């Protein structure tokens, strides 16, 4: 090793607050990668999204989502006054209502050799 080269090995003392800030930023980056840039982390819990986030993503109003719930087309969970939907149930609802797509035009998966 030359005299001008430095090694990155070793230990460094850093304040806990600095590490906490890095961890929070890392969590935010992972959330954005998993949920898209426009999602609000307060409106999502794991695989669930709040009704407010569902309305925003679908461009629909509360009464439409209420209708989907009461007719059994969209399963939900209610905690206190807040309603949550599984992201996969929202996706199924969208796919179920897709128009202009026939079974023949659906993508087919090929089997790997």
N, CA, C and O atoms as a GROMACS GRO file, in nm:
protein
  452
    1UNK      N    1   0.084  -0.118   0.000
    1UNK     CA    2   0.000   0.000   0.000
    1UNK      C    3   0.089   0.124   0.000
    1UNK      O    4   0.184   0.132   0.078
    2UNK      N    5   0.057   0.220  -0.088
    2UNK     CA    6   0.133   0.345  -0.095
    2UNK      C    7   0.102   0.432   0.026
    2UNK      O    8   0.005   0.411   0.097
    3UNK      N    9   0.187   0.530   0.046
    3UNK     CA   10   0.169   0.623   0.157
    3UNK      C   11   0.045   0.710   0.136
    3UNK      O   12  -0.015   0.758   0.232
    4UNK      N   13   0.004   0.732   0.008
    4UNK     CA   14  -0.111   0.817  -0.021
    4UNK      C   15  -0.244   0.742  -0.013
    4UNK      O   16  -0.351   0.804  -0.008
    5UNK      N   17  -0.239   0.608  -0.013
    5UNK     CA   18  -0.362   0.529  -0.007
    5UNK      C   19  -0.414   0.523   0.136
    5UNK      O   20  -0.337   0.520   0.232
    6UNK      N   21  -0.546   0.521   0.147
    6UNK     CA   22  -0.607   0.506   0.279
    6UNK      C   23  -0.696   0.383   0.277
    6UNK      O   24  -0.744   0.341   0.172
    7UNK      N   25  -0.716   0.329   0.391
    7UNK     CA   26  -0.804   0.213   0.402
    7UNK      C   27  -0.936   0.255   0.464
    7UNK      O   28  -0.940   0.345   0.548
    8UNK      N   29  -1.043   0.190   0.423
    8UNK     CA   30  -1.176   0.222   0.475
    8UNK      C   31  -1.214   0.130   0.589
    8UNK      O   32  -1.324   0.140   0.644
    9UNK      N   33  -1.124   0.040   0.627
    9UNK     CA   34  -1.154  -0.053   0.735
    9UNK      C   35  -1.142   0.019   0.868
    9UNK      O   36  -1.070   0.117   0.882
   10UNK      N   37  -1.214  -0.033   0.965
   10UNK     CA   38  -1.206   0.024   1.098
   10UNK      C   39  -1.342   0.064   1.150
   10UNK      O   40  -1.444   0.038   1.086
   11UNK      N   41  -1.344   0.128   1.263
   11UNK     CA   42  -1.467   0.170   1.327
   11UNK      C   43  -1.470   0.322   1.336
   11UNK      O   44  -1.367   0.388   1.350
   12UNK      N   45  -1.590   0.376   1.326
   12UNK     CA   46  -1.608   0.520   1.337
   12UNK      C   47  -1.715   0.547   1.442
   12UNK      O   48  -1.814   0.474   1.449
   13UNK      N   49  -1.696   0.647   1.520
   13UNK     CA   50  -1.797   0.689   1.617
   13UNK      C   51  -1.885   0.796   1.552
   13UNK      O   52  -1.837   0.898   1.505
   14UNK      N   53  -2.016   0.768   1.552
   14UNK     CA   54  -2.110   0.866   1.498
   14UNK      C   55  -2.226   0.880   1.596
   14UNK      O   56  -2.259   0.785   1.667
   15UNK      N   57  -2.288   0.995   1.599
   15UNK     CA   58  -2.401   1.015   1.690
   15UNK      C   59  -2.519   0.925   1.652
   15UNK      O   60  -2.542   0.898   1.534
   16UNK      N   61  -2.594   0.880   1.754
   16UNK     CA   62  -2.712   0.796   1.730
   16UNK      C   63  -2.814   0.869   1.642
   16UNK      O   64  -2.878   0.806   1.558
   17UNK      N   65  -2.830   0.997   1.662
   17UNK     CA   66  -2.927   1.074   1.584
   17UNK      C   67  -2.893   1.067   1.435
   17UNK      O   68  -2.984   1.060   1.351
   18UNK      N   69  -2.767   1.069   1.402
   18UNK     CA   70  -2.724   1.059   1.262
   18UNK      C   71  -2.761   0.924   1.204
   18UNK      O   72  -2.811   0.916   1.092
   19UNK      N   73  -2.736   0.816   1.279
   19UNK     CA   74  -2.773   0.682   1.234
   19UNK      C   75  -2.925   0.668   1.218
   19UNK      O   76  -2.972   0.604   1.124
   20UNK      N   77  -3.000   0.727   1.310
   20UNK     CA   78  -3.146   0.722   1.303
   20UNK      C   79  -3.196   0.793   1.178
   20UNK      O   80  -3.288   0.745   1.112
   21UNK      N   81  -3.136   0.907   1.146
   21UNK     CA   82  -3.174   0.982   1.026
   21UNK      C   83  -3.147   0.900   0.900
   21UNK      O   84  -3.230   0.897   0.809
   22UNK      N   85  -3.033   0.834   0.896
   22UNK     CA   86  -3.000   0.749   0.780
   22UNK      C   87  -3.100   0.634   0.769
   22UNK      O   88  -3.147   0.604   0.660
   23UNK      N   89  -3.134   0.571   0.881
   23UNK     CA   90  -3.229   0.460   0.880
   23UNK      C   91  -3.366   0.507   0.832
   23UNK      O   92  -3.433   0.436   0.756
   24UNK      N   93  -3.410   0.626   0.875
   24UNK     CA   94  -3.539   0.679   0.830
   24UNK      C   95  -3.538   0.707   0.681
   24UNK      O   96  -3.636   0.678   0.612
   25UNK      N   97  -3.430   0.762   0.632
   25UNK     CA   98  -3.420   0.789   0.488
   25UNK      C   99  -3.417   0.659   0.409
   25UNK      O  100  -3.477   0.651   0.301
   26UNK      N  101  -3.350   0.559   0.459
   26UNK     CA  102  -3.348   0.429   0.393
   26UNK      C  103  -3.489   0.368   0.388
   26UNK      O  104  -3.530   0.314   0.286
   27UNK      N  105  -3.563   0.378   0.500
   27UNK     CA  106  -3.700   0.328   0.502
   27UNK      C  107  -3.787   0.402   0.401
   27UNK      O  108  -3.869   0.340   0.333
   28UNK      N  109  -3.769   0.533   0.390
   28UNK     CA  110  -3.846   0.613   0.295
   28UNK      C  111  -3.814   0.573   0.151
   28UNK      O  112  -3.904   0.562   0.068
   29UNK      N  113  -3.687   0.551   0.121
   29UNK     CA  114  -3.647   0.509  -0.014
   29UNK      C  115  -3.708   0.374  -0.048
   29UNK      O  116  -3.762   0.356  -0.157
   30UNK      N  117  -3.701   0.279   0.045
   30UNK     CA  118  -3.761   0.147   0.022
   30UNK      C  119  -3.911   0.158   0.002
   30UNK      O  120  -3.967   0.091  -0.084
   31UNK      N  121  -3.978   0.242   0.083
   31UNK     CA  122  -4.122   0.261   0.068
   31UNK      C  123  -4.156   0.315  -0.070
   31UNK      O  124  -4.248   0.266  -0.135
   32UNK      N  125  -4.082   0.416  -0.115
   32UNK     CA  126  -4.108   0.475  -0.246
   32UNK      C  127  -4.085   0.375  -0.358
   32UNK      O  128  -4.159   0.373  -0.455
   33UNK      N  129  -3.982   0.293  -0.345
   33UNK     CA  130  -3.956   0.191  -0.446
   33UNK      C  131  -4.069   0.088  -0.452
   33UNK      O  132  -4.105   0.042  -0.560
   34UNK      N  133  -4.124   0.052  -0.338
   34UNK     CA  134  -4.230  -0.048  -0.332
   34UNK      C  135  -4.367   0.007  -0.367
   34UNK      O  136  -4.451  -0.066  -0.419
   35UNK      N  137  -4.392   0.135  -0.340
   35UNK     CA  138  -4.527   0.190  -0.351
   35UNK      C  139  -4.542   0.304  -0.451
   35UNK      O  140  -4.654   0.351  -0.472
   36UNK      N  141  -4.437   0.348  -0.512
   36UNK     CA  142  -4.446   0.459  -0.606
   36UNK      C  143  -4.419   0.591  -0.537
   36UNK      O  144  -4.438   0.605  -0.416
   37UNK      N  145  -4.376   0.687  -0.615
   37UNK     CA  146  -4.335   0.816  -0.561
   37UNK      C  147  -4.448   0.896  -0.500
   37UNK      O  148  -4.424   0.979  -0.412
   38UNK      N  149  -4.571   0.875  -0.546
   38UNK     CA  150  -4.680   0.960  -0.500
   38UNK      C  151  -4.748   0.908  -0.375
   38UNK      O  152  -4.831   0.978  -0.316
   39UNK      N  153  -4.717   0.786  -0.333
   39UNK     CA  154  -4.784   0.727  -0.218
   39UNK      C  155  -4.738   0.794  -0.089
   39UNK      O  156  -4.621   0.831  -0.074
   40UNK      N  157  -4.830   0.808   0.004
   40UNK     CA  158  -4.802   0.865   0.135
   40UNK      C  159  -4.782   0.750   0.232
   40UNK      O  160  -4.872   0.666   0.245
   41UNK      N  161  -4.669   0.742   0.302
   41UNK     CA  162  -4.646   0.630   0.392
   41UNK      C  163  -4.748   0.621   0.504
   41UNK      O  164  -4.768   0.513   0.559
   42UNK      N  165  -4.813   0.731   0.538
   42UNK     CA  166  -4.916   0.729   0.642
   42UNK      C  167  -5.044   0.665   0.592
   42UNK      O  168  -5.129   0.628   0.674
   43UNK      N  169  -5.060   0.651   0.461
   43UNK     CA  170  -5.180   0.592   0.402
   43UNK      C  171  -5.161   0.446   0.365
   43UNK      O  172  -5.252   0.385   0.309
   44UNK      N  173  -5.046   0.388   0.393
   44UNK     CA  174  -5.016   0.250   0.358
   44UNK      C  175  -4.959   0.177   0.478
   44UNK      O  176  -4.876   0.230   0.551
   45UNK      N  177  -5.006   0.054   0.497
   45UNK     CA  178  -4.953  -0.032   0.602
   45UNK      C  179  -4.931  -0.168   0.538
   45UNK      O  180  -5.025  -0.244   0.518
   46UNK      N  181  -4.807  -0.198   0.507
   46UNK     CA  182  -4.777  -0.326   0.444
   46UNK      C  183  -4.851  -0.342   0.312
   46UNK      O  184  -4.834  -0.262   0.221
   47UNK      N  185  -4.932  -0.446   0.303
   47UNK     CA  186  -5.008  -0.474   0.181
   47UNK      C  187  -5.141  -0.400   0.177
   47UNK      O  188  -5.219  -0.420   0.084
   48UNK      N  189  -5.169  -0.314   0.275
   48UNK     CA  190  -5.296  -0.243   0.282
   48UNK      C  191  -5.278  -0.096   0.248
   48UNK      O  192  -5.174  -0.037   0.275
   49UNK      N  193  -5.382  -0.038   0.187
   49UNK     CA  194  -5.383   0.107   0.166
   49UNK      C  195  -5.512   0.162   0.227
   49UNK      O  196  -5.613   0.092   0.235
   50UNK      N  197  -5.506   0.286   0.270
   50UNK     CA  198  -5.623   0.350   0.329
   50UNK      C  199  -5.724   0.387   0.220
   50UNK      O  200  -5.692   0.388   0.102
   51UNK      N  201  -5.844   0.417   0.263
   51UNK     CA  202  -5.946   0.458   0.167
   51UNK      C  203  -5.905   0.587   0.096
   51UNK      O  204  -5.931   0.604  -0.023
   52UNK      N  205  -5.841   0.677   0.169
   52UNK     CA  206  -5.796   0.803   0.107
   52UNK      C  207  -5.698   0.776  -0.007
   52UNK      O  208  -5.707   0.838  -0.113
   53UNK      N  209  -5.603   0.684   0.016
   53UNK     CA  210  -5.506   0.652  -0.088
   53UNK      C  211  -5.574   0.579  -0.203
   53UNK      O  212  -5.540   0.602  -0.319
   54UNK      N  213  -5.669   0.491  -0.172
   54UNK     CA  214  -5.743   0.419  -0.278
   54UNK      C  215  -5.820   0.519  -0.364
   54UNK      O  216  -5.822   0.507  -0.487
   55UNK      N  217  -5.884   0.617  -0.301
   55UNK     CA  218  -5.958   0.720  -0.377
   55UNK      C  219  -5.864   0.797  -0.468
   55UNK      O  220  -5.896   0.824  -0.584
   56UNK      N  221  -5.747   0.832  -0.415
   56UNK     CA  222  -5.651   0.908  -0.494
   56UNK      C  223  -5.602   0.826  -0.612
   56UNK      O  224  -5.596   0.876  -0.725
   57UNK      N  225  -5.566   0.700  -0.588
   57UNK     CA  226  -5.512   0.617  -0.694
   57UNK      C  227  -5.616   0.584  -0.800
   57UNK      O  228  -5.584   0.580  -0.919
   58UNK      N  229  -5.740   0.560  -0.758
   58UNK     CA  230  -5.845   0.522  -0.852
   58UNK      C  231  -5.918   0.640  -0.912
   58UNK      O  232  -5.989   0.626  -1.012
   59UNK      N  233  -5.901   0.757  -0.852
   59UNK     CA  234  -5.972   0.875  -0.901
   59UNK      C  235  -6.123   0.864  -0.877
   59UNK      O  236  -6.203   0.914  -0.956
   60UNK      N  237  -6.160   0.799  -0.767
   60UNK     CA  238  -6.301   0.779  -0.734
   60UNK      C  239  -6.333   0.849  -0.603
   60UNK      O  240  -6.243   0.894  -0.531
   61UNK      N  241  -6.463   0.857  -0.573
   61UNK     CA  242  -6.507   0.924  -0.451
   61UNK      C  243  -6.548   0.820  -0.346
   61UNK      O  244  -6.558   0.701  -0.375
   62UNK      N  245  -6.570   0.869  -0.225
   62UNK     CA  246  -6.606   0.785  -0.112
   62UNK      C  247  -6.731   0.701  -0.141
   62UNK      O  248  -6.735   0.583  -0.106
   63UNK      N  249  -6.831   0.760  -0.206
   63UNK     CA  250  -6.955   0.687  -0.230
   63UNK      C  251  -6.934   0.569  -0.325
   63UNK      O  252  -7.000   0.466  -0.310
   64UNK      N  253  -6.843   0.581  -0.420
   64UNK     CA  254  -6.816   0.471  -0.512
   64UNK      C  255  -6.752   0.355  -0.435
   64UNK      O  256  -6.790   0.239  -0.452
   65UNK      N  257  -6.653   0.387  -0.350
   65UNK     CA  258  -6.589   0.283  -0.271
   65UNK      C  259  -6.690   0.221  -0.173
   65UNK      O  260  -6.687   0.100  -0.150
   66UNK      N  261  -6.778   0.302  -0.115
   66UNK     CA  262  -6.882   0.250  -0.027
   66UNK      C  263  -6.969   0.151  -0.104
   66UNK      O  264  -7.003   0.044  -0.052
   67UNK      N  265  -7.006   0.186  -0.226
   67UNK     CA  266  -7.088   0.097  -0.309
   67UNK      C  267  -7.016  -0.034  -0.338
   67UNK      O  268  -7.077  -0.141  -0.333
   68UNK      N  269  -6.887  -0.028  -0.367
   68UNK     CA  270  -6.809  -0.148  -0.393
   68UNK      C  271  -6.802  -0.237  -0.268
   68UNK      O  272  -6.806  -0.360  -0.278
   69UNK      N  273  -6.792  -0.174  -0.151
   69UNK     CA  274  -6.788  -0.250  -0.026
   69UNK      C  275  -6.922  -0.315   0.004
   69UNK      O  276  -6.929  -0.434   0.036
   70UNK      N  277  -7.029  -0.237  -0.005
   70UNK     CA  278  -7.160  -0.288   0.035
   70UNK      C  279  -7.214  -0.394  -0.060
   70UNK      O  280  -7.296  -0.477  -0.020
   71UNK      N  281  -7.170  -0.393  -0.185
   71UNK     CA  282  -7.213  -0.495  -0.279
   71UNK      C  283  -7.119  -0.617  -0.278
   71UNK      O  284  -7.140  -0.712  -0.352
   72UNK      N  285  -7.018  -0.612  -0.194
   72UNK     CA  286  -6.925  -0.724  -0.180
   72UNK      C  287  -6.822  -0.734  -0.291
   72UNK      O  288  -6.751  -0.834  -0.301
   73UNK      N  289  -6.810  -0.632  -0.374
   73UNK     CA  290  -6.713  -0.635  -0.482
   73UNK      C  291  -6.571  -0.601  -0.437
   73UNK      O  292  -6.474  -0.631  -0.507
   74UNK      N  293  -6.560  -0.538  -0.321
   74UNK     CA  294  -6.430  -0.496  -0.271
   74UNK      C  295  -6.420  -0.525  -0.121
   74UNK      O  296  -6.480  -0.454  -0.041
   75UNK      N  297  -6.346  -0.629  -0.084
   75UNK     CA  298  -6.328  -0.659   0.058
   75UNK      C  299  -6.254  -0.545   0.128
   75UNK      O  300  -6.177  -0.473   0.065
   76UNK      N  301  -6.279  -0.530   0.258
   76UNK     CA  302  -6.216  -0.421   0.332
   76UNK      C  303  -6.197  -0.460   0.477
   76UNK      O  304  -6.250  -0.561   0.524
   77UNK      N  305  -6.121  -0.378   0.546
   77UNK     CA  306  -6.102  -0.393   0.690
   77UNK      C  307  -6.122  -0.256   0.751
   77UNK      O  308  -6.074  -0.156   0.697
   78UNK      N  309  -6.192  -0.252   0.863
   78UNK     CA  310  -6.217  -0.124   0.928
   78UNK      C  311  -6.155  -0.127   1.068
   78UNK      O  312  -6.182  -0.217   1.147
   79UNK      N  313  -6.073  -0.028   1.095
   79UNK     CA  314  -6.012  -0.013   1.226
   79UNK      C  315  -6.050   0.124   1.277
   79UNK      O  316  -6.004   0.226   1.226
   80UNK      N  317  -6.134   0.126   1.378
   80UNK     CA  318  -6.187   0.254   1.426
   80UNK      C  319  -6.272   0.314   1.316
   80UNK      O  320  -6.366   0.252   1.269
   81UNK      N  321  -6.239   0.436   1.275
   81UNK     CA  322  -6.312   0.502   1.167
   81UNK      C  323  -6.240   0.490   1.033
   81UNK      O  324  -6.290   0.538   0.931
   82UNK      N  325  -6.124   0.426   1.032
   82UNK     CA  326  -6.043   0.420   0.911
   82UNK      C  327  -6.064   0.288   0.838
   82UNK      O  328  -6.067   0.181   0.900
   83UNK      N  329  -6.080   0.296   0.705
   83UNK     CA  330  -6.103   0.179   0.621
   83UNK      C  331  -5.978   0.151   0.540
   83UNK      O  332  -5.914   0.242   0.487
   84UNK      N  333  -5.944   0.022   0.530
   84UNK     CA  334  -5.828  -0.022   0.454
   84UNK      C  335  -5.868  -0.128   0.354
   84UNK      O  336  -5.962  -0.204   0.375
   85UNK      N  337  -5.793  -0.132   0.243
   85UNK     CA  338  -5.813  -0.231   0.138
   85UNK      C  339  -5.679  -0.298   0.111
   85UNK      O  340  -5.574  -0.236   0.121
   86UNK      N  341  -5.685  -0.426   0.076
   86UNK     CA  342  -5.564  -0.493   0.030
   86UNK      C  343  -5.530  -0.441  -0.110
   86UNK      O  344  -5.619  -0.426  -0.194
   87UNK      N  345  -5.404  -0.413  -0.134
   87UNK     CA  346  -5.362  -0.366  -0.266
   87UNK      C  347  -5.400  -0.468  -0.374
   87UNK      O  348  -5.440  -0.432  -0.484
   88UNK      N  349  -5.386  -0.596  -0.340
   88UNK     CA  350  -5.419  -0.701  -0.438
   88UNK      C  351  -5.568  -0.703  -0.472
   88UNK      O  352  -5.605  -0.736  -0.584
   89UNK      N  353  -5.655  -0.667  -0.376
   89UNK     CA  354  -5.799  -0.662  -0.404
   89UNK      C  355  -5.833  -0.545  -0.497
   89UNK      O  356  -5.920  -0.556  -0.583
   90UNK      N  357  -5.763  -0.433  -0.479
   90UNK     CA  358  -5.782  -0.318  -0.569
   90UNK      C  359  -5.740  -0.359  -0.710
   90UNK      O  360  -5.809  -0.330  -0.807
   91UNK      N  361  -5.625  -0.427  -0.720
   91UNK     CA  362  -5.575  -0.471  -0.851
   91UNK      C  363  -5.673  -0.569  -0.916
   91UNK      O  364  -5.699  -0.558  -1.036
   92UNK      N  365  -5.728  -0.663  -0.839
   92UNK     CA  366  -5.827  -0.758  -0.893
   92UNK      C  367  -5.950  -0.686  -0.944
   92UNK      O  368  -6.004  -0.721  -1.050
   93UNK      N  369  -5.996  -0.585  -0.871
   93UNK     CA  370  -6.113  -0.508  -0.913
   93UNK      C  371  -6.086  -0.438  -1.046
   93UNK      O  372  -6.172  -0.436  -1.134
   94UNK      N  373  -5.969  -0.382  -1.060
   94UNK     CA  374  -5.932  -0.314  -1.185
   94UNK      C  375  -5.927  -0.414  -1.300
   94UNK      O  376  -5.982  -0.390  -1.407
   95UNK      N  377  -5.861  -0.528  -1.276
   95UNK     CA  378  -5.850  -0.629  -1.382
   95UNK      C  379  -5.986  -0.687  -1.420
   95UNK      O  380  -6.012  -0.714  -1.537
   96UNK      N  381  -6.074  -0.706  -1.321
   96UNK     CA  382  -6.207  -0.760  -1.345
   96UNK      C  383  -6.288  -0.666  -1.436
   96UNK      O  384  -6.368  -0.712  -1.518
   97UNK      N  385  -6.268  -0.539  -1.420
   97UNK     CA  386  -6.345  -0.440  -1.495
   97UNK      C  387  -6.275  -0.392  -1.622
   97UNK      O  388  -6.321  -0.298  -1.686
   98UNK      N  389  -6.164  -0.457  -1.658
   98UNK     CA  390  -6.091  -0.418  -1.779
   98UNK      C  391  -6.178  -0.448  -1.902
   98UNK      O  392  -6.234  -0.557  -1.914
   99UNK      N  393  -6.187  -0.354  -1.990
   99UNK     CA  394  -6.269  -0.369  -2.111
   99UNK      C  395  -6.180  -0.381  -2.233
   99UNK      O  396  -6.068  -0.329  -2.235
  100UNK      N  397  -6.231  -0.449  -2.336
  100UNK     CA  398  -6.161  -0.456  -2.463
  100UNK      C  399  -6.049  -0.556  -2.468
  100UNK      O  400  -5.970  -0.556  -2.562
  101UNK      N  401  -6.039  -0.641  -2.370
  101UNK     CA  402  -5.932  -0.740  -2.370
  101UNK      C  403  -5.996  -0.879  -2.371
  101UNK      O  404  -6.078  -0.912  -2.284
  102UNK      N  405  -5.960  -0.959  -2.468
  102UNK     CA  406  -6.014  -1.093  -2.477
  102UNK      C  407  -5.912  -1.192  -2.422
  102UNK      O  408  -5.796  -1.157  -2.400
  103UNK      N  409  -5.956  -1.313  -2.400
  103UNK     CA  410  -5.865  -1.415  -2.351
  103UNK      C  411  -5.753  -1.440  -2.451
  103UNK      O  412  -5.641  -1.472  -2.412
  104UNK      N  413  -5.782  -1.427  -2.580
  104UNK     CA  414  -5.681  -1.450  -2.682
  104UNK      C  415  -5.571  -1.345  -2.677
  104UNK      O  416  -5.455  -1.374  -2.707
  105UNK      N  417  -5.608  -1.220  -2.638
  105UNK     CA  418  -5.507  -1.115  -2.636
  105UNK      C  419  -5.435  -1.108  -2.502
  105UNK      O  420  -5.343  -1.027  -2.485
  106UNK      N  421  -5.475  -1.192  -2.406
  106UNK     CA  422  -5.408  -1.193  -2.278
  106UNK      C  423  -5.267  -1.250  -2.294
  106UNK      O  424  -5.246  -1.343  -2.372
  107UNK      N  425  -5.172  -1.195  -2.221
  107UNK     CA  426  -5.036  -1.247  -2.234
  107UNK      C  427  -5.030  -1.390  -2.183
  107UNK      O  428  -5.092  -1.424  -2.082
  108UNK      N  429  -4.956  -1.471  -2.252
  108UNK     CA  430  -4.938  -1.611  -2.213
  108UNK      C  431  -4.798  -1.630  -2.160
  108UNK      O  432  -4.703  -1.572  -2.212
  109UNK      N  433  -4.785  -1.709  -2.056
  109UNK     CA  434  -4.655  -1.740  -2.001
  109UNK      C  435  -4.600  -1.862  -2.071
  109UNK      O  436  -4.669  -1.963  -2.085
  110UNK      N  437  -4.477  -1.854  -2.113
  110UNK     CA  438  -4.416  -1.971  -2.177
  110UNK      C  439  -4.344  -2.051  -2.070
  110UNK      O  440  -4.292  -1.996  -1.974
  111UNK      N  441  -4.341  -2.181  -2.089
  111UNK     CA  442  -4.273  -2.268  -1.995
  111UNK      C  443  -4.124  -2.269  -2.028
  111UNK      O  444  -4.083  -2.277  -2.143
  112UNK      N  445  -4.047  -2.260  -1.923
  112UNK     CA  446  -3.901  -2.263  -1.942
  112UNK      C  447  -3.858  -2.406  -1.974
  112UNK      O  448  -3.910  -2.502  -1.917
  113UNK      N  449  -3.764  -2.418  -2.064
  113UNK     CA  450  -3.717  -2.551  -2.105
  113UNK      C  451  -3.627  -2.610  -2.000
  113UNK      O  452  -3.578  -2.722  -2.017
   0.00000   0.00000   0.00000
